[in-house]
Amino acid sequence: MDNLISVVDWSRWQFAMTAIYHWLFVPLTLGLSVIVAVMESIYLKTNDSKWLTTTKFWMTLLAINFAIGVATGIILEFEFGTNWSNYSWFVGDIFGAPLAIEGILAFFMEATFGAVMFFGWNKVSKRFHLLSTWLTAIGASISALWILVANSWMQYPVGMRFDAMQMRNVMMDFWSLFSGVAVNKFFHAVLSGWALSGVFVIGVSCFFLWKRSNREFAIRSIKVGGWIGLAGLLLCMWTGDGSAVEVTRTQPMKLAAMEGLYEGSSGQSIVALGIVNPEKRWNNDEEPYLFEISVPKGLSILARHDMDAFVPGINDIIRGVDVVDGDTVNTVSYEERIRRGRMAQASLREFAKAMDEGDEITMHYKAEEIQENFPYFGYGYFNSPGEAIPPVALTFYMFRVMVALGSYFLLFYVVVLFWVYKREDSFVAARWMQLVAMVSVPLMWLCSEAGWAVAEVGRQPWTVQDLLPTCAAISDIPVSSVIVTFWMFAGIFTILLAAEVSIMINWVNKSTRKDLNK
């Protein structure tokens, strides 16, 4: 048992580490590809060589980031087979479809037109080159679409049924994968890439101003990056609101963990600033917060768009408390879910035995029992309701880091754009503002990673919501193998990240000594 727990923990850490590194590169590719495409569109429209120089500079940074991102993404997908083979068998028929489409369609689209974009200057016409640049940007977003559709299905499994004969889930309705959860997650993630890339462009451009180099180039870049980044951030906030409503409907336990809420109420307030009590558990009487500043009715508005709506807490969900409008929590308590999950698992074992014996009558009845209790199949692996609660403190704090930094960057974009357009000379002379812009670049990555942590940590302990916990999804491999590969990947990813940052810094430094204004 100790070995099993170790394999689960190390496999989770390995996958989390790989995903964190991969997500460092993905949003910059999603956003910077659009910014480069807009810059090249301006060049084609104006035929001004200054925009060609600007486009090529940012395209070089995009190429560096794209190459490193591909390396980490390939390893991430292989880990499903090496570390999570039970998961891959249990839902591979559904999960594999969008990933296959991503590889066949989107990745090859990126690779084909990306090659033309990066190496096709003076080899194809200007119009075809611009088309290739836009198709590369669109391909990156399509790639993200299929990956996020697969991830969203793990959070909200729909469009499938369990086939007892195969002992796995099979797809019944492909188009149901495009649920409200998937649509909101896709736009939220892609648009966050626009917001991140806008800050990146502004920060790098301010480095040029800091070095008293290429003022016109820097201002051009700030304007394009600023507008695309601001649009991305505003739309990201809008889709974030939609995501909150979907989480309330499909993953109420995640929402309760995000808020550190144990006992819900109508007209529920939201904690704007607080410290979670580390001693608080679902089954004790400790206060949930050591300190809090709350906004009255805020969570009801966020979750249900109704200031008087009931929002359930962790204990409400465990007890199976209903809601007046009927779809916020399931009416089945966690104790009952555990019991019915075990019934589904027992029926599956008896079905397998009857199948071996050729007893079709027993197979028929056991198949009906499996389907009746299958929505709670994953709960049968738990011994108590507390095992189905996400890490509350980490989810709570990461949500607030994301919201706080997102609010900061809204102000950042407004100030930068207003200042550049109205007082350009003053902006160029404001060394402190340039320093703020450069420091904001890593803060934007922190905001992005915090959002990803909320989505993934908040759904624990599930690989597939309600159906398959992490403890039942792993491969039967020695823990020593996972530990060795964890540290091996950590070293490789760190080297790749250091190489990317070093190459980018070297390229930017060299460019400060060139004339990019012509």
C-alpha positions in Angstrom: 0.0 0.0 0.0 2.8 2.4 0.8 4.4 1.7 -2.6 1.0 2.4 -4.3 0.7 5.7 -2.4 4.3 6.7 -3.4 3.6 5.8 -7.1 0.5 8.0 -7.1 2.2 10.9 -5.4 5.3 10.8 -7.5 3.3 10.4 -10.7 1.1 13.4 -9.8 4.2 15.5 -9.1 5.8 14.4 -12.3 2.8 15.3 -14.4 2.2 18.6 -12.6 5.9 19.6 -13.1 5.7 18.8 -16.8 2.4 20.7 -17.2 3.8 23.7 -15.3 6.9 23.9 -17.5 4.8 23.3 -20.7 2.4 26.1 -19.7 5.3 28.5 -19.5 5.6 28.3 -23.3 2.1 27.7 -24.5 0.4 31.1 -23.7 3.3 33.1 -25.3 3.0 31.1 -28.5 -0.8 31.6 -28.6 -0.6 35.4 -28.1 2.7 36.3 -29.7 1.7 34.5 -32.9 -1.4 36.8 -33.2 0.7 39.9 -32.4 3.2 39.0 -35.1 0.4 38.3 -37.6 -1.1 41.8 -36.9 2.3 43.4 -37.3 2.9 41.7 -40.6 -0.6 42.7 -41.8 0.3 46.3 -41.1 3.5 45.9 -43.1 1.6 44.4 -46.1 -0.9 47.3 -45.9 1.6 50.1 -45.5 4.6 48.5 -47.3 6.7 50.3 -44.7 10.0 48.5 -44.0 9.9 49.6 -40.4 7.0 47.2 -39.8 8.9 44.4 -41.6 11.8 44.9 -39.2 9.4 44.9 -36.3 7.7 41.7 -37.5 10.9 39.8 -37.9 12.2 40.8 -34.5 9.2 39.4 -32.6 8.9 36.4 -35.0 12.4 35.4 -33.9 11.4 35.4 -30.3 8.2 33.4 -31.3 10.4 30.8 -33.0 12.6 30.3 -30.0 9.6 29.8 -27.7 7.7 27.6 -30.1 10.6 25.1 -30.4 11.0 24.7 -26.7 7.2 24.4 -26.1 6.9 21.5 -28.6 9.6 19.5 -26.7 7.7 19.7 -23.3 4.3 19.1 -24.9 5.4 15.8 -26.5 6.7 14.5 -23.2 3.4 15.5 -21.5 1.4 13.4 -23.9 3.6 10.3 -23.5 3.2 10.4 -19.7 -0.5 9.4 -20.2 0.8 6.0 -21.4 3.7 5.6 -19.1 2.4 6.8 -15.8 -1.4 6.7 -16.2 -2.1 3.6 -18.3 -5.2 2.7 -16.3 -6.6 6.1 -17.1 -5.7 5.7 -20.7 -7.5 2.3 -20.9 -10.6 3.5 -18.9 -11.3 6.5 -21.1 -8.9 6.3 -24.0 -11.7 5.9 -26.5 -12.9 9.4 -25.6 -9.8 11.2 -24.5 -7.7 9.9 -27.4 -10.0 11.3 -30.1 -9.4 15.1 -29.6 -5.6 14.5 -29.0 -5.4 12.5 -32.2 -7.2 15.4 -34.1 -4.8 17.9 -32.5 -1.8 15.9 -33.7 -3.1 15.2 -37.2 -4.7 18.5 -38.0 -3.5 21.3 -35.7 0.1 20.3 -35.1 0.8 19.6 -38.7 -0.9 22.9 -39.7 1.4 24.7 -37.3 4.5 22.9 -38.5 3.8 23.3 -42.2 2.8 27.0 -42.2 5.2 27.8 -39.4 8.1 26.6 -41.6 6.9 29.0 -44.3 6.5 31.8 -41.8 9.9 31.4 -40.2 12.0 30.5 -43.3 9.9 31.7 -46.3 10.9 35.3 -46.5 11.8 36.2 -50.1 10.9 32.6 -51.1 7.1 33.1 -51.4 4.9 36.1 -52.2 4.2 38.6 -49.4 0.5 37.7 -49.4 1.2 34.0 -49.1 3.7 34.6 -46.3 1.1 36.7 -44.4 -1.4 33.9 -45.0 1.1 31.4 -43.5 1.7 33.6 -40.5 -2.1 33.8 -39.8 -2.6 30.1 -40.4 0.3 29.4 -37.9 -1.5 31.5 -35.3 -4.8 29.9 -36.0 -3.2 26.5 -36.0 -1.8 27.2 -32.5 -5.3 28.1 -31.3 -6.8 25.0 -32.9 -4.2 22.9 -31.2 -5.1 24.4 -27.9 -8.8 23.8 -28.7 -8.5 20.0 -28.9 -6.2 19.8 -25.9 -8.6 21.9 -23.8 -11.6 19.9 -25.1 -9.9 16.8 -23.8 -9.1 18.4 -20.5 -12.6 19.8 -20.1 -14.0 16.3 -20.6 -12.0 15.1 -17.7 -13.6 17.9 -15.6 -17.1 17.3 -17.0 -17.4 13.8 -18.6 -20.2 13.7 -21.1 -21.1 12.0 -24.4 -20.0 8.5 -23.4 -21.3 5.4 -21.6 -19.5 2.6 -19.8 -19.3 -0.7 -21.8 -19.0 -3.5 -19.3 -18.0 -6.0 -22.1 -14.9 -3.9 -22.8 -14.5 -2.7 -19.2 -14.0 0.8 -20.4 -15.9 4.0 -21.5 -16.9 4.4 -25.1 -17.9 7.6 -27.0 -21.5 8.0 -27.9 -21.8 11.7 -28.9 -18.6 13.3 -30.1 -20.1 16.8 -30.4 -21.1 16.8 -26.7 -17.4 17.2 -25.9 -17.9 20.9 -26.9 -19.8 21.6 -23.6 -20.1 24.9 -21.9 -17.1 23.9 -19.8 -15.0 23.3 -22.9 -16.0 26.4 -24.7 -15.3 28.7 -21.7 -12.0 27.0 -20.9 -10.8 27.3 -24.5 -11.5 31.0 -24.9 -10.3 31.7 -21.4 -6.9 29.9 -21.9 -6.3 31.3 -25.4 -7.3 34.9 -24.5 -5.1 34.7 -21.4 -2.2 34.0 -23.9 -3.0 37.3 -25.7 -2.9 39.1 -22.3 0.4 37.5 -21.3 2.0 38.2 -24.7 0.9 41.8 -24.6 2.7 42.3 -21.3 5.8 40.4 -22.7 5.9 42.7 -25.7 5.5 45.8 -23.5 8.2 44.6 -21.1 10.7 43.8 -23.7 10.0 47.1 -25.6 10.5 49.0 -22.3 13.9 47.3 -22.0 14.8 49.0 -25.3 13.6 52.4 -23.9 15.6 51.6 -20.7 18.7 51.2 -22.8 17.9 54.3 -24.8 17.7 52.3 -28.0 15.2 52.1 -30.9 12.5 54.4 -29.5 10.3 54.3 -32.6 10.4 50.5 -32.7 9.6 50.2 -29.0 6.6 52.5 -29.2 5.3 50.7 -32.3 5.5 47.4 -30.5 4.0 48.7 -27.3 0.9 50.0 -29.1 0.2 46.8 -31.0 1.0 44.6 -28.0 -0.9 46.8 -25.6 -4.1 46.8 -27.7 -4.1 43.1 -28.3 -3.2 42.3 -24.7 -5.9 44.6 -23.3 -8.5 43.0 -25.6 -7.3 39.6 -24.5 -7.5 40.5 -20.9 -11.0 42.0 -21.0 -12.3 39.0 -23.0 -10.5 36.7 -20.6 -12.3 38.3 -17.7 -15.6 37.8 -19.5 -15.0 34.1 -20.2 -13.7 33.7 -16.6 -17.2 34.8 -15.5 -18.7 32.1 -17.7 -16.3 29.6 -16.3 -17.3 30.4 -12.8 -21.0 29.7 -13.7 -20.0 26.4 -15.3 -17.9 25.4 -12.3 -20.8 26.1 -10.0 -23.0 23.9 -12.1 -20.6 21.0 -12.8 -17.9 21.1 -10.0 -19.4 22.7 -6.9 -16.7 21.2 -4.7 -14.0 23.1 -6.7 -15.9 26.3 -6.3 -16.2 25.7 -2.5 -12.5 25.0 -2.3 -11.7 28.2 -4.3 -13.5 30.1 -1.6 -12.6 28.0 1.4 -16.3 27.8 2.0 -17.6 25.0 4.3 -21.1 26.2 5.2 -22.9 27.9 2.3 -25.8 30.3 2.4 -28.1 32.4 0.3 -26.6 35.8 -0.6 -23.1 34.3 0.0 -20.3 36.8 0.4 -16.9 36.3 -1.3 -13.6 36.6 0.5 -11.6 39.4 -1.1 -8.6 39.0 1.2 -8.1 36.3 3.8 -5.9 33.7 5.5 -7.2 30.1 5.6 -7.1 28.3 8.9 -4.7 25.4 8.4 -6.5 23.5 11.2 -9.9 23.6 9.6 -11.3 20.3 8.3 -14.7 19.4 7.0 -15.5 17.4 10.2 -14.4 19.8 12.9 -15.7 23.1 14.3 -12.6 25.3 13.6 -13.2 28.6 12.0 -12.4 28.5 8.2 -10.3 31.7 8.2 -7.8 33.3 10.5 -8.5 36.6 8.9 -10.9 37.7 6.1 -12.3 40.8 4.3 -15.4 39.9 2.4 -17.6 41.4 -0.2 -21.3 40.9 0.7 -23.2 38.7 -1.7 -20.2 38.5 -4.0 -20.0 34.8 -4.4 -23.7 34.4 -5.2 -23.3 37.0 -8.0 -20.2 35.3 -9.3 -21.5 31.8 -9.2 -25.2 32.3 -10.1 -25.5 35.9 -11.3 -28.1 36.3 -8.5 -27.2 38.2 -5.4 -29.6 36.1 -3.3 -28.8 32.7 -4.7 -27.7 29.8 -2.4 -24.1 28.7 -2.9 -23.2 25.4 -1.2 -20.1 24.9 0.9 -17.9 21.8 1.3 -20.1 20.4 4.1 -23.3 21.1 2.2 -22.0 19.2 -0.8 -20.9 16.3 1.4 -24.3 16.1 3.0 -26.0 16.3 -0.4 -27.9 19.5 0.4 -30.2 20.6 -2.5 -30.6 24.0 -3.9 -33.9 25.7 -4.8 -33.1 25.9 -8.6 -32.0 22.3 -8.5 -28.8 22.1 -10.4 -26.0 23.4 -8.2 -25.3 20.2 -6.2 -26.4 16.6 -6.5 -28.9 15.5 -3.9 -26.9 12.3 -3.2 -24.7 12.6 -0.2 -21.0 11.6 -0.4 -21.6 8.7 2.0 -24.3 7.5 -0.4 -22.0 8.1 -3.4 -19.3 5.9 -1.8 -21.8 3.2 -1.1 -23.2 3.3 -4.7 -19.8 3.5 -6.2 -18.8 0.3 -4.4 -22.0 -1.3 -5.6 -21.1 -0.4 -9.2 -17.6 -1.9 -8.7 -19.0 -5.0 -7.1 -21.5 -5.4 -10.0 -18.6 -5.0 -12.5 -16.7 -7.8 -10.8 -19.7 -10.1 -10.8 -20.4 -9.2 -14.5 -16.8 -10.2 -15.4 -17.2 -13.5 -13.5 -20.6 -14.2 -15.2 -19.0 -13.4 -18.6 -16.2 -15.9 -18.0 -18.9 -18.5 -17.1 -21.1 -17.6 -20.0 -24.0 -16.7 -17.8 -25.8 -14.2 -20.0 -28.8 -13.7 -17.6 -26.5 -12.6 -14.7 -24.6 -10.5 -17.2 -27.8 -8.7 -18.2 -28.8 -7.9 -14.6 -25.3 -6.9 -13.5 -25.0 -4.6 -16.6 -28.2 -2.8 -15.5 -26.8 -2.4 -11.9 -23.5 -1.0 -13.2 -25.3 1.6 -15.4 -27.6 2.6 -12.5 -24.7 3.3 -10.1 -22.0 4.2 -12.6 -22.3 8.1 -12.1 -20.7 7.4 -8.7 -18.2 4.8 -9.8 -15.1 6.7 -8.7 -16.4 7.3 -5.1 -16.1 3.6 -4.5 -12.4 4.0 -4.1 -12.7 6.3 -1.1 -13.0 5.3 2.6 -14.5 8.6 3.7 -15.9 11.8 2.2 -12.9 13.8 3.2 -10.8 12.0 0.5 -12.9 13.7 -2.2 -12.1 17.3 -1.0 -9.5 19.2 -3.0 -6.5 20.9 -1.3 -8.4 23.9 0.0 -5.6 26.3 1.0 -3.7 26.0 -2.3 -6.8 26.4 -4.4 -8.0 29.4 -2.3 -4.7 31.3 -2.5 -4.0 30.5 -6.2 -7.5 31.9 -7.1 -6.7 35.1 -5.3 -3.3 35.4 -6.9 -4.9 35.1 -10.3 -7.7 37.6 -9.6 -5.4 40.1 -7.9 -2.8 40.0 -10.7 -5.5 40.1 -13.4 -6.9 43.3 -11.8 -3.4 44.8 -11.7 -2.8 44.1 -15.4 -6.0 45.7 -16.4 -4.8 48.9 -14.7 -1.3 48.3 -16.2 -2.7 48.2 -19.8 -4.9 51.2 -19.4 -2.1 53.3 -17.9 0.5 52.2 -20.5 -1.7 52.8 -23.5 -3.1 56.1 -22.2 0.4 57.3 -21.4 2.0 56.3 -24.7 -0.7 57.9 -26.8 -1.1 61.1 -24.8 2.4 61.7 -23.3 4.9 59.7 -25.4 7.9 61.8 -24.4 7.0 61.6 -20.8 6.6 57.8 -21.0 10.0 57.4 -22.7 11.6 59.5 -19.9 9.8 57.6 -17.1 12.5 55.1 -16.1 10.4 53.9 -13.2 7.6 52.9 -15.5 9.9 51.0 -17.7 11.2 49.1 -14.7 7.6 48.4 -13.6 6.9 47.0 -17.1 9.9 44.7 -17.1 9.1 43.4 -13.6 5.5 42.8 -14.7 6.6 40.2 -17.3 7.3 37.4 -14.7 4.3 38.5 -12.7 2.1 37.8 -15.7 3.5 34.3 -15.9 2.7 33.9 -12.2 -0.9 35.0 -12.9 -1.2 32.5 -15.8 0.2 29.6 -13.8 -2.0 30.4 -10.8 -5.1 30.1 -13.1 -4.0 26.7 -14.3 -3.4 25.6 -10.7 -6.9 26.6 -9.7 -8.3 24.5 -12.6 -6.2 21.4 -11.9 -5.7 21.4 -8.2 -9.3 22.4 -7.6 -10.6 19.2 -9.3 -8.5 16.8 -7.2 -8.6 14.0 -6.4 -10.1 13.2 -9.8 -8.5 12.4 -13.1 -12.1 12.1 -14.5 -14.6 13.9 -12.3 -16.7 11.4 -10.2 -15.5 8.4 -12.2 -11.8 7.8 -11.7 -9.6 9.2 -8.9 -5.9 9.5 -9.3 -5.3 6.5 -7.0 -7.0 4.2 -9.6 -5.6 5.8 -12.7 -1.9 5.1 -12.4 0.3 2.5 -14.1 1.7 -0.6 -12.3 5.3 0.6 -12.3 8.0 0.8 -9.6 8.1 4.0 -7.7 11.9 4.2 -8.3 11.2 4.5 -12.1 8.9 7.5 -11.5 11.4 9.2 -9.1 14.3 8.8 -11.6 12.3 10.2 -14.5 10.9 13.0 -12.3 14.4 14.3 -11.6 15.5 13.6 -15.1 12.7 15.6 -16.6 13.1 18.4 -14.0 16.7 18.7 -15.1 16.0 18.7 -18.8 13.1 21.1 -18.5 15.2 23.5 -16.4 18.0 23.4 -18.9 15.5 24.0 -21.8 13.9 27.0 -19.9 17.3 28.4 -19.1 18.4 28.0 -22.7 15.2 29.8 -24.0 15.6 32.7 -21.5 19.3 33.0 -22.3 18.8 32.9 -26.1 16.0 35.5 -25.9 18.0 37.8 -23.7 21.0 37.5 -26.0 18.8 38.2 -29.0 17.2 41.3 -27.3 20.6 42.6 -26.1 22.1 42.3 -29.6 19.1 44.0 -31.1 19.6 47.0 -28.8 22.8 47.7 -30.7 21.0 47.6 -34.1 18.9 50.1 -35.8 15.3 48.7 -35.8 13.7 52.0 -36.6 14.2 51.8 -40.4 
